[in-house]
Amino acid sequence: MNASMTADHLSATFAALADPTRRAILARLASGETSVLELAEPFDISLPAVSKHLKVLQRAGLIERGREAQWRPCRLQATPLKGVADWVEYYRRYWEESFDKLESYLKDLQRKDKIQHIHRKEKRDERKK
């Protein structure tokens, strides 16, 4: 898979995850497949609005919609989330390295401050003699 295809899939996944209603739908589907009507129950939005959210999730590859007689089950497809996890992991390492550098810098400042404090104390003690 080339980089632009990966970026397009990642963009679609992030766009789908940007909405709290869609994230709540995915959280519900993590417990198992369910119908559109059951997915719509906790939300104070119309069934057509829920269907629009489901279409966004489906286009991003985050859900599958089935057809079993009158029942239209939806199920989570977590594979696109792997791309998000990989992307976030890259930047997590970057931030950890940055925090490690910051920690080292702060310890160095504290050490220097402690040395200066000791020198000032020694000078005060010398003046008292």
C-alpha positions in Angstrom: 0.0 0.0 0.0 1.5 3.4 -0.9 1.7 6.3 1.4 -1.1 8.4 -0.1 -3.5 5.4 0.2 -2.5 5.0 3.8 -3.0 8.7 4.5 -6.4 8.7 2.8 -7.5 5.7 5.0 -6.1 7.4 8.1 -7.8 10.7 7.2 -11.2 8.9 6.7 -10.7 7.1 10.1 -9.8 10.3 12.0 -12.7 12.1 10.3 -15.1 9.3 11.4 -13.7 9.4 14.9 -13.9 13.1 15.2 -17.6 13.0 16.2 -18.5 11.9 19.7 -21.7 10.2 18.5 -19.8 8.0 16.2 -17.2 7.2 18.9 -20.2 6.2 21.2 -21.6 4.0 18.4 -18.2 2.3 18.1 -18.0 1.8 21.8 -21.4 0.2 21.8 -20.4 -2.1 18.9 -17.3 -3.2 20.7 -19.7 -5.2 22.9 -21.0 -7.0 19.9 -23.2 -6.6 16.8 -26.5 -4.9 17.2 -29.3 -3.4 15.1 -29.5 0.2 13.9 -32.6 0.7 16.1 -30.7 -0.4 19.2 -27.8 1.8 18.3 -30.1 4.8 18.0 -31.8 4.3 21.3 -29.4 6.3 23.6 -29.1 9.2 21.3 -31.4 12.2 21.2 -31.2 12.4 17.3 -33.4 11.1 14.5 -33.0 7.6 13.0 -31.9 9.3 9.7 -29.2 11.1 11.6 -28.0 7.9 13.1 -28.0 6.3 9.6 -25.8 9.2 8.4 -23.3 8.5 11.2 -23.3 4.8 10.3 -22.6 5.6 6.7 -19.5 7.7 7.7 -18.3 4.9 9.9 -18.9 2.4 7.1 -17.1 4.5 4.5 -14.1 4.6 6.9 -14.2 0.8 7.2 -15.0 1.0 10.9 -18.3 -0.9 10.7 -20.0 -3.5 8.6 -23.7 -3.5 8.0 -25.5 -6.8 7.4 -28.9 -7.8 6.2 -30.7 -10.6 7.8 -34.4 -10.5 6.8 -35.8 -7.4 8.6 -32.8 -7.2 11.0 -29.9 -4.9 9.9 -27.0 -5.8 12.2 -24.0 -3.5 12.5 -20.6 -4.8 13.7 -17.3 -3.2 14.5 -14.4 -3.6 12.1 -11.4 -2.6 14.2 -8.8 -3.0 11.5 -8.7 0.8 10.5 -8.0 1.5 14.2 -4.7 -0.3 13.9 -3.6 2.5 11.5 -4.5 5.1 14.0 -2.7 3.2 16.8 0.4 2.9 14.6 0.3 6.6 13.8 -0.2 7.6 17.5 2.6 5.2 18.6 5.1 7.0 16.3 4.3 10.3 18.0 4.1 8.8 21.5 7.8 7.7 21.1 8.6 11.3 19.9 6.9 12.8 23.0 8.5 10.3 25.4 11.9 11.2 24.0 11.1 14.9 24.3 10.0 14.4 27.9 13.1 12.4 28.7 15.2 15.3 27.3 13.2 17.8 29.3 13.6 15.7 32.5 17.4 15.5 31.9 17.5 19.3 31.4 15.4 20.0 34.5 17.6 17.7 36.6 20.7 19.5 35.3 19.2 22.9 36.2 18.3 21.6 39.7 21.8 20.2 40.1 23.3 23.6 39.1 20.9 25.4 41.4 21.9 23.2 44.3 25.6 23.8 43.6 25.0 27.6 43.5 23.1 27.4 46.7 26.0 25.5 48.4 28.5 28.1 47.1 26.4 31.0 48.4 26.1 29.3 51.8 29.9 28.7 51.9 30.5 32.4 51.1 28.1 33.5 53.9 29.8 31.1 56.3 33.2 32.5 55.3 32.0 36.1 55.9 30.8 35.1 59.4 34.2 34.0 60.5 
